[in-house]
Every structure is written in C-alpha cells, then in structure tokens.
C-alpha cells in the first residue's frame, strides 16, 4: 500500500476567516494580525485546532486598493495593511495616538474602506520608521525585489504598464530605483519585515495553544503588480485566465490574471514558483490551494474575447503539483486542494495518493457527509456562495431554491424548524462528517446574512468589503457564535 506523503489532520475542526472582515475594538476599520490572534485564541478555547485564513498577499500599493485577496500584487510578501501599528509604537507617542483615534473611527463605516485604512497606517508606519532612525533592514532577495517594485509603483502612481517604457524592463527599473529611490526601498523593506515579525509572533502564540494556521494560495496575481513585472520572461502575452461557463456562472469568468507560458516556465526551472512556495510554507502549517486544477491546466482567454471563447492550456505533466508536494513535505505542512467543479479523475487520483485533501461542500454533495473521505476538508459553503443564513432565508442577492433545499436536506430535521435551529443542525451534521477536517466560515459562526463575494459582479456588489456583524473581541461572549462552534464540536465527538 502506498503511504501518503502528507499527514492530513484527523478528527479536527476549525474556522475559515476573511481576515479583513474581522474588526475589533482596536482595529482601524479592518482586521489584521492582532485580530487573527484573537480569533485563533477563541477557537482554541472552543476546542478547535485549525484556523483558515483568506490570502494575505500584498496588493499593488496605489489607490484604489484592490479589494480581492485573490488578486494580489505579489504572493511573496504580506499585506502591510494587516500590521497592528500600535503594537510597534510606545504609549507616549502623541502623533501615533492621534492616528489611532482616526483609525478606530473607521470601525463605524458600513463597509471596509481599505484606502482610508491604508492612508492612516502608511502615515503611522512612515512615522515609526523615521522614529527608528530610517533603518535599512536585511531582507531576502524576493522581499527586496518586492520593496523595489513598491517604491517604483509609489513613485509613478501606478502599476508597471503605466511606468516610462524604459522601466518596463525589470533590470532597468531595479537599477533606476536603487539609484533614485533607495530611501523608499528601505522603508518598504522595513514594512515587509515588520509584517513578517508580527505574523510569526501570532503563529507562535496560536501553535502553543494547539491551533494550526492554514493559508490560502491564490491561482495567480494581479496584472500590473510586482509578480507580473518581475516574471515577464515566463508569462504569456495577450491572454488572461478565468473559468468557462458553468451552472452557477453561465457567462463564465475572466479573472484578468496573467497566464504562465508552460514552455518558458519549464525552461526556467520553475524557479519563481519554488521560491514563492518556500516563502509561503515558512508561514503556515497547512495550505489550501485555490482551484487546484490550475496546477495542471488553465482557461486562457484572448485579449478582446469573452470567457465563453476561451480554451484550456495545459502545463507540463504534473510538474507544479510535484513541486507543491516536495515543498509541503519539507515544511511538514498539510495541503488541501479546492477540487470543485470540473476536475479530471487523474488529478483526484494523484491527490489521494499523496495525501492532498479534496474539498467537500454540503451544497454540492449528493453523498451523505458520513461517507465523505477521511482525507478531505468538509464545509457547508464557500466564499463564492451565500452564507448559510442568507440561503435559508432567501435574503441573498441571488436567492436559489436549489441551495435552500440542499441545506434543508443536509440538516435532516423532521418537521418545521427556525433558521437558528437549522444553522445548528447543519453544523452538527457537518461535524459528524467523515472528513478528517471540517470547518465553518466565520460569517456563519457570527450569523452574517451577507455573502463575501458575488462572482460576475464588480461595482454591483461590495465584494470583499463586508465586515462581520460583530467585533471579534465579542466572540467569546456571543451565545450564537458559541452555539455554532459547540454544534460543530458535538458532531466531531
């Protein structure tokens, strides 16, 4: 019998959180590293052992800031908006205290306003850097390159396609920045260093409490961002990646993300991919891979065409998948693949052999949850679907009888039941699933009636901007949140 390469959790439960949505009494309008620690410690108190986080990559450092955590400038460095700047300062710093007052006031806004949050945190970080004597930190090459890109994007006020032509060439841009913008590069490198230090500290705290952190690897990165600029030699020109039409998105999706050229990438030895994986596995105990089929093939959409006119382009064999396994084994991490929708059986076979967990979502499953495989992550919904409450109450912008009926069948309650009763029954049955790891979304735990993302929309819906309906400091005193986690825990037992 083949022994899996990866050790997936057994009989575990946890929560998946959209980090930006987790406001607290001390946050500046959106969640960050301190709030991750707060939620993780509350989860530990409830007996949970895995905290899943939305992607934490850094966005392009210009306004307006990209709200989607799946469209980052780079997958290497952490989003500096998540830094708790007050934890870096001293209590007698009056300039910082004034910014703190302004930042906390953003907790009252109905939607996450990343631009206002970042404007304040940037001022605070620059003040702290200046107060520290404008240090030049020692960082790795990848962080230095990202800092250099940020200095250039800040200087020119846009992503790299809008820079002067001579700086489209990476070496030219790097040389110019080192000559003209060395101070700003130092600032951005220092900011990246503070983000890593804060994240490492919170991870250590949570690991001591028995909570493992599961990161989320986006399929790609934003056009015009740092990765797009630095990896031009291995990218395909004139195409973007997305998804073909399906039952839930009849028009298909164009995510606008750059596509890797399989031949160029393989010839380059996948160096950038390996370096990126190593940086991510240094941070996390486990990793969810968004759209795992993207390691094998991607839906290419030509410039000027729509998603329905796209076609699949394959990567070489299972090169990328093997690299993920190698780096996960080296880091002692587990891996979850989002294998929803159209996924080739050969991919699922490879996942099973290596111990890469598949994903089971109650809304899509015909198989009873008790029969879900041990090497799988079981959930009720995803960030692209309604919350449980909005699906049950038909309050979602896209009310769907099929989703409502699927949840009611899954709850398996006799007779009529209130929404609250159904929510608890759903999480209790999820807890009893055969999956080694089951996870509730923090939206469902907190009783949110608003979904995170409505695919196919831009300005029509506030995607990735909706805060939780309660502050995370209040989770420990919230009867509803405690009841949902208790139901999940009861199901595990």
Secondary structure, DSSP 8 states (H G I E B T S, - for coil): ----SS---SSEEEEEE-GGG---TT-SSS--HHHHHHHHHHHHHTT--EEEE---EE--SSSS----TTS-SEEEEE-GGG--GGGTS-TT-HHHHHHHHHHHHGGGSSB--HHHHHHHHHHHHHHHHHHTT-------HHHHHHHHHHHHHHHHTS-GGGS-GGGTSHHHHHHHHHHH-HHHHHHHHHHHHHHHHHHHHHHHHHHHTT-EEEEEE-S---TTSHHHHHTGGGEEEEEEEEE---SS-TT-EEEEEEEE-HHHHHHTTTHHHHHHHHHHHTT-SEEEETTGGGGTEEEEEETT--GGG-EEEE-STTHHHHHHHHHHHHHT-EEEE---SS--HHHHHHHHHHT-BEEEEGGG--S-GGGS-SSEEEES--TTS--HHHHHHT-STT--HHHHHHHHHHHT--S---HHHHHHHHHHHHHTSS-SEEEEEHHHHTT--S-S--TT-STTTTTT-B--SS-GGGGGG-HHHHHHHHHHHHHH-
